[in-house]
Amino acid sequence: MTTPSIEIAYLAASLLFIFGLRGLRSPETARRGIQLAELAMLIAISATLLHNHLVRYDWIIIGVCVGSAIGVAMAIFIPMTKMPERIALSHAFGGLAAALVGVSEYSRHSGILPAGKMAAIGFEVMLGALTFTGSLMAFGKLQGMISERPITHRFQNGLNVIFFAATFVAIGYLIPHPVHQELFYGVVGMSFLLGVLIVLPIGGADMPVVISLLNSYAGLAAAATGFALSNTVLVVCGALDGASGFFLSLVMSKAMNRSFANILFGAFGQERENGNDATRAVRKSLLGATIGDALVVFGNARSVIIVPGYGMAAAHAQHAVREFAELLEQQGITVKYAIHPVAGRMPGHMNVLLAEANVPYDHLYDIDAINDEFANSDVALVVGANDVVNPAAKNDSASPIYGMPVLNADQSRTVIVLKRSLNPGFAKIDNELFTRPNTMMIFGDAKETLVELIKAMKEKG
């Protein structure tokens, strides 16, 4: 292909990426948005492979085959409940790819580079390398391979600032003096180390925001790669990825009532004492309700709001939730789903799981659209949710989640909670909702409990 033809293909791909991202604004158009983005990626890759600067295809073909095999395996075998971990891995290898391209480009020119290109390569390598190791740390915390508790030490913030400053100073020196190869590879090493240092002190409760922020870094690394290689489509799609990841991080931080500084330098999610003596006494004496108790409540209900959480994902209970909701609707009961933006471990996690179970999109309501309806609902059915329904966020100014927007499930006439135990959620604090007089706790696996409810309701007729 000629250069003008390639640029036209890149322009088409860039427009499709933009329209694809726009389609992700709504569940109804999300599938089409993904398809447009897939088409854009196919066009961009095809145009690049037809570039006349390429003289050999053997390693490219091997890379395509290996990458495709890994991608297909991940799509088939990684369950929906592990999407956050899969996304972290994808970001890790995206960042590594950007860093390796930067190293290759620097090596290819033997350090003889114009200032603009050296700047692009420097930031590309820094962002790509720290995204790689940082995403691996996030994956390890989500997977339980690394403790979800913040791993802190006395000098952590100061040490991180020193490493960041040293990396920026080194890149700044390399821009007018690119021939110092030992300094360049020092930047590479420090960037890999930075990814570890900035994520280890962050608790598991903040991993969704960390992953989103690392997604932004990976996008910026891709954009820098585009400048280094004079590749238009990389600049455009990298900028889109970087901007969207940043704004998603802002939305998630707002939903958790947390600042970036608090996330990056705090220790939210660490172990702490779980409540006072009076709360522990209530917890110890609390007895679980039975399936029969729940049937009586649902039998007298006219409106039910279902609140899904990570417990639903862990139990693979989304299909059972949808079947139970359909039974309620057949009895003339109005059913709605209340979706908190940080329920689960990634934004949209609950939406995706419920869509997989064929729950109608118009039954899903975000926190602003549904919160006022809890006060008029007969039942709030909480399926594995914890911190996102904790009234302490509204009532207890000493609580670490105070000010975090939560769903008003406690205002329903009756709250039925399906949960394995009274163990706290990511924030590691007691949920006072569980001890409210209008709350019924049904202990056990959420899927198994719902299956029993469905069976009992069908037998009852």
C-alpha positions in Angstrom: 0.0 0.0 0.0 1.1 3.6 -0.6 1.5 6.0 2.2 -1.7 8.0 1.3 -3.7 4.7 1.3 -2.4 3.7 4.7 -3.2 7.1 6.1 -6.8 6.9 4.8 -7.1 3.4 6.4 -5.8 4.9 9.7 -8.3 7.7 9.5 -11.1 5.2 9.0 -9.9 3.1 11.9 -9.6 6.2 14.1 -13.2 7.2 13.4 -14.4 3.7 14.0 -12.6 3.7 17.4 -14.3 6.9 18.3 -17.8 5.6 17.3 -17.0 2.4 19.1 -16.2 4.2 22.3 -19.3 6.2 22.0 -21.3 3.0 21.7 -20.1 1.9 25.1 -22.1 4.7 26.8 -25.3 2.5 26.9 -25.9 -1.3 27.4 -28.2 -1.2 24.3 -25.4 0.0 22.0 -22.4 -1.6 23.8 -22.2 -4.7 21.6 -22.3 -2.6 18.4 -19.6 -0.4 19.9 -17.3 -3.4 20.5 -17.9 -4.6 17.0 -17.0 -1.2 15.5 -13.8 -1.2 17.6 -12.9 -4.7 16.5 -13.4 -3.6 12.8 -11.2 -0.6 13.5 -8.4 -2.8 15.0 -8.6 -5.1 12.0 -8.3 -2.2 9.5 -5.4 -0.7 11.5 -3.4 -3.9 11.8 -4.1 -4.8 8.1 -2.9 -1.4 6.9 0.3 -1.6 9.1 1.1 -5.1 7.7 0.9 -3.8 4.2 3.3 -1.0 4.8 6.2 -1.0 2.3 8.8 -0.6 5.1 8.1 -4.2 6.2 10.4 -6.6 4.4 9.9 -9.8 6.5 6.8 -11.4 7.8 8.0 -14.6 9.4 8.2 -13.3 13.0 5.1 -11.2 12.5 3.1 -14.4 11.5 4.5 -16.3 14.5 3.5 -13.4 16.8 0.0 -13.2 15.2 -0.5 -17.0 15.7 0.7 -17.0 19.3 -1.2 -13.9 20.3 -4.4 -15.2 18.7 -4.1 -18.5 20.4 -3.6 -16.8 23.8 -6.5 -14.4 23.2 -8.9 -17.2 22.1 -7.9 -19.2 25.2 -8.5 -16.3 27.5 -11.9 -15.6 26.0 -13.0 -19.2 26.3 -11.6 -20.3 29.6 -11.6 -17.1 31.8 -15.0 -16.8 33.5 -17.0 -13.5 33.7 -16.3 -13.3 37.4 -12.5 -13.0 36.6 -12.9 -10.1 34.2 -11.0 -7.7 36.5 -8.0 -10.1 36.6 -8.2 -10.6 32.8 -8.3 -6.8 32.2 -5.3 -6.4 34.5 -3.3 -9.0 32.5 -4.3 -7.3 29.2 -3.1 -4.0 30.5 0.2 -5.6 31.7 1.1 -7.0 28.3 -0.1 -3.9 26.5 2.3 -1.9 28.6 5.1 -4.4 28.1 4.5 -4.2 24.3 4.8 -0.4 24.3 8.0 -0.5 26.5 9.6 -3.1 24.2 8.8 -1.1 21.1 10.5 1.9 22.8 13.6 -0.1 23.7 13.7 -1.6 20.2 13.4 1.9 18.6 16.1 3.3 20.8 18.4 0.4 20.1 17.8 0.5 16.3 19.0 4.1 16.2 21.9 3.4 18.5 20.9 6.4 20.7 21.2 8.9 17.8 17.7 10.5 18.0 16.2 13.9 17.6 14.9 15.5 20.8 11.2 15.0 20.0 11.6 11.4 19.3 13.7 10.8 22.3 11.1 12.4 24.5 8.4 10.2 23.1 10.5 7.1 23.6 11.4 8.0 27.1 7.8 8.5 28.3 6.7 5.5 26.2 9.2 3.3 28.0 8.4 4.7 31.5 4.6 4.5 31.2 4.7 1.1 29.5 7.1 -0.5 32.0 5.3 0.7 35.1 2.0 -0.3 33.6 3.4 -3.8 33.1 4.6 -4.4 36.6 1.8 -2.4 38.3 -0.8 -4.4 36.4 0.8 -7.6 37.4 0.7 -6.5 41.1 -3.0 -5.6 40.7 -3.6 -9.0 39.1 -1.8 -10.7 42.0 -3.9 -8.8 44.6 -7.2 -9.6 42.9 -6.2 -13.2 42.4 -5.1 -13.6 46.1 -1.5 -14.4 45.1 -0.5 -11.2 46.9 -2.1 -10.0 50.1 -5.0 -7.6 49.4 -3.9 -5.6 52.5 -1.7 -2.5 51.8 1.9 -3.5 52.1 3.4 -0.4 53.6 6.6 0.9 55.2 7.6 4.1 56.8 9.4 5.7 53.8 7.1 4.4 51.0 5.8 7.8 49.8 9.1 9.5 50.0 10.8 6.6 48.2 8.2 6.6 45.5 8.6 10.3 44.9 12.4 10.0 44.7 12.1 7.2 42.1 9.6 9.2 40.1 11.7 12.4 40.2 14.9 10.4 39.3 13.1 8.9 36.3 11.8 12.2 35.0 15.2 13.9 35.5 16.9 11.0 33.6 14.4 11.3 30.7 14.9 15.1 30.7 18.7 14.6 30.5 18.4 12.0 27.7 16.3 14.3 25.5 19.3 16.6 24.5 21.8 13.8 25.2 20.4 10.5 23.9 23.7 8.7 23.5 23.9 7.7 27.2 22.6 4.2 26.8 23.4 3.2 30.4 21.1 6.0 31.6 18.3 4.9 29.2 18.4 1.4 30.4 18.4 2.7 34.0 15.1 4.5 33.2 13.7 1.2 32.0 14.7 -0.6 35.2 13.5 2.2 37.5 10.1 2.2 35.6 9.6 -1.5 36.1 10.4 -1.0 39.8 8.0 1.9 40.1 5.1 -0.2 38.9 5.7 -2.5 41.9 6.3 0.3 44.4 3.2 2.3 43.6 0.7 -0.6 43.7 1.9 -2.7 46.7 0.9 -0.1 49.3 -2.7 0.1 47.8 -5.4 -2.1 49.4 -7.6 -4.5 47.5 -10.6 -2.3 47.9 -9.0 0.3 45.6 -7.8 -2.2 42.9 -10.6 -1.3 40.4 -9.5 2.4 40.4 -5.9 1.3 40.1 -6.7 -0.9 37.1 -8.6 2.0 35.5 -5.7 4.3 36.1 -3.2 1.8 34.7 -5.4 1.6 31.7 -4.9 5.3 31.2 -1.1 4.9 31.5 -1.2 2.1 28.9 -3.1 4.4 26.6 -0.7 7.2 27.1 2.2 4.8 26.4 0.5 3.8 23.2 0.1 7.4 22.2 3.8 8.1 22.9 4.6 5.0 20.7 2.6 6.6 17.9 4.7 9.8 18.1 7.9 7.7 18.2 6.9 5.7 15.2 5.0 8.5 13.4 1.9 6.3 13.5 -1.3 8.3 13.4 -3.7 5.6 14.5 -1.6 4.8 17.6 -1.6 8.4 18.6 -5.4 8.6 18.2 -6.4 5.4 19.9 -3.8 5.8 22.6 -5.1 9.3 23.4 -8.7 7.9 23.5 -7.6 5.1 25.8 -5.7 7.4 28.1 -8.5 10.0 28.4 -11.3 7.4 28.9 -9.2 5.5 31.5 -8.6 8.8 33.4 -12.2 9.9 33.4 -13.3 6.4 34.4 -10.9 6.6 37.3 -12.5 9.9 38.3 -16.0 8.5 38.2 -15.0 5.5 40.3 -13.2 7.7 42.8 -16.3 9.8 43.1 -18.5 6.7 43.6 -16.2 5.6 46.4 -15.8 9.1 47.8 -12.1 8.8 47.4 -9.4 11.2 46.0 -6.6 10.1 43.7 -4.1 11.1 46.4 -5.9 9.1 49.0 -5.9 6.0 46.7 -2.3 6.3 45.6 -0.8 7.2 49.0 -3.4 5.9 51.5 -4.0 2.4 52.9 -7.7 1.9 52.4 -8.6 -1.8 52.8 -6.2 -2.6 55.6 -7.2 -4.8 58.5 -8.8 -3.0 61.4 -11.0 -3.8 64.4 -14.4 -4.8 63.1 -16.9 -2.7 65.2 -17.4 -2.2 68.9 -18.3 -4.7 71.6 -22.1 -4.0 71.2 -21.9 -4.7 67.4 -19.9 -7.9 68.0 -22.5 -9.1 70.5 -25.4 -8.5 68.0 -23.4 -10.3 65.3 -22.8 -13.3 67.5 -26.5 -13.6 68.5 -27.9 -13.0 65.0 -29.7 -16.0 63.5 -30.2 -16.6 59.8 -33.7 -16.6 58.3 -35.1 -19.6 56.4 -36.4 -20.1 52.9 -39.9 -20.3 54.3 -39.5 -16.9 56.0 -38.4 -15.3 52.7 -41.4 -16.9 50.8 -43.8 -15.2 53.3 -42.2 -11.8 52.7 -42.1 -12.2 48.9 -45.7 -13.5 49.0 -46.9 -10.2 50.5 -44.7 -7.9 48.3 -45.8 -5.8 45.4 -42.3 -4.3 44.6 -38.8 -5.8 44.8 -35.5 -4.1 44.2 -32.6 -6.5 43.6 -29.1 -5.3 44.6 -26.4 -7.5 43.1 -22.8 -7.5 44.4 -19.5 -9.3 44.0 -21.0 -12.3 45.9 -23.4 -12.8 43.0 -20.5 -12.9 40.6 -18.4 -15.3 42.9 -21.4 -17.7 43.2 -22.2 -17.5 39.4 -25.8 -16.7 40.5 -26.8 -14.2 37.8 -28.9 -16.8 35.9 -30.7 -17.9 39.1 -31.3 -14.2 39.9 -33.0 -13.7 36.5 -35.1 -16.8 36.9 -36.3 -15.8 40.4 -37.1 -12.3 39.2 -39.2 -13.7 36.3 -41.2 -15.8 38.9 -41.8 -12.7 40.9 -43.0 -10.8 37.8 -45.4 -13.7 36.9 -47.0 -13.0 40.3 -47.5 -9.4 39.4 -44.6 -8.1 41.5 -42.6 -5.2 40.0 -38.9 -6.0 39.9 -36.0 -3.6 39.4 -32.2 -3.9 39.7 -30.2 -1.3 41.5 -26.6 -1.1 40.1 -23.9 0.6 42.2 -21.0 1.9 40.0 -18.4 0.0 42.1 -20.4 -3.2 42.9 -18.2 -6.1 41.9 -14.6 -5.3 41.1 -14.9 -3.2 37.9 -17.4 -0.6 36.7 -20.1 -2.3 34.7 -19.3 -5.7 36.2 -22.9 -6.3 37.4 -24.3 -5.0 34.1 -22.3 -7.5 32.1 -23.2 -10.4 34.3 -26.9 -9.6 34.2 -26.8 -9.0 30.5 -25.2 -12.4 30.1 -28.2 -13.8 32.0 -30.6 -12.0 29.5 -31.9 -9.5 32.1 -33.6 -6.7 30.2 -31.6 -3.5 30.0 -34.5 -1.4 31.0 -34.7 -3.2 34.3 -31.3 -1.9 35.4 -31.1 1.4 37.2 -28.0 3.3 38.4 -27.8 4.7 41.9 -29.2 8.1 41.1 -32.2 6.7 39.3 -33.2 4.1 41.9 -32.1 5.4 45.3 -35.3 7.3 46.1 -37.5 4.3 45.3 -36.2 2.1 48.1 -38.3 4.0 50.6 -41.4 2.9 48.7 -40.3 -0.7 48.0 -41.6 -3.7 49.9 -38.4 -5.8 49.6 -34.7 -5.1 48.9 -33.0 -8.4 47.9 -29.3 -8.0 48.4 -27.4 -10.7 46.6 -23.8 -10.7 47.8 -23.4 -6.9 48.1 -21.7 -5.4 51.2 -20.0 -2.0 51.3 -22.3 -0.5 48.7 -25.3 -1.0 51.0 -23.7 -0.1 54.3 -25.6 2.7 56.1 -22.4 3.6 57.9 -21.5 5.6 54.8 -24.4 7.9 55.6 -24.6 7.7 59.4 -21.1 7.2 60.9 -18.7 10.1 60.4 -15.9 8.0 61.9 -16.3 5.3 59.3 -13.6 5.1 56.5 -16.4 4.9 53.9 -18.3 7.9 55.3 -19.5 10.1 52.4 -19.3 7.2 49.9 -22.6 7.1 47.9 -24.4 3.9 48.8 -27.7 2.3 47.8 -30.6 3.0 50.3 -31.5 -0.6 50.7 -32.0 -0.1 54.4 -35.0 2.1 53.7 -37.0 -0.7 52.2 -39.8 -2.2 54.3 -37.9 -5.5 54.5 -34.3 -6.3 53.5 -33.4 -9.9 52.6 -29.6 -10.4 52.4 -28.1 -13.5 50.7 -24.6 -13.9 52.0 -22.2 -16.7 53.0 -21.3 -15.1 56.3 -21.2 -11.9 58.3 -17.6 -11.3 57.1 -16.9 -7.7 56.1 -16.4 -6.5 52.5 -13.4 -4.9 50.9 -13.4 -2.0 53.3 -13.0 -4.5 56.2 -15.7 -2.9 58.4 -18.9 -4.2 59.8 -22.1 -3.6 57.8 -24.8 -2.3 60.2 -27.5 -3.1 57.7 -27.1 -6.8 58.7 -28.2 -6.1 62.2 -31.1 -3.8 61.4 -34.5 -5.0 62.7 -36.0 -5.0 59.2 -33.2 -7.2 57.8 -33.4 -10.9 57.3 -30.1 -12.8 56.7 -30.1 -16.0 54.7 -26.7 -17.6 55.0 -25.2 -19.8 52.3 -24.1 -19.8 48.6 -26.2 -17.2 46.8 -26.9 -19.5 43.8 -27.9 -22.4 45.9 -30.2 -20.2 48.0 -31.9 -18.8 45.0 -32.3 -22.3 43.5 -34.1 -23.3 46.7 -36.3 -20.2 46.6 -37.2 -20.9 43.0 -38.1 -24.5 43.8 -40.1 -23.6 46.8 -42.0 -20.9 45.0 -42.9 -23.2 42.1 -44.1 -25.9 44.5 -46.2 -23.3 46.3 -47.7 -22.4 43.0 
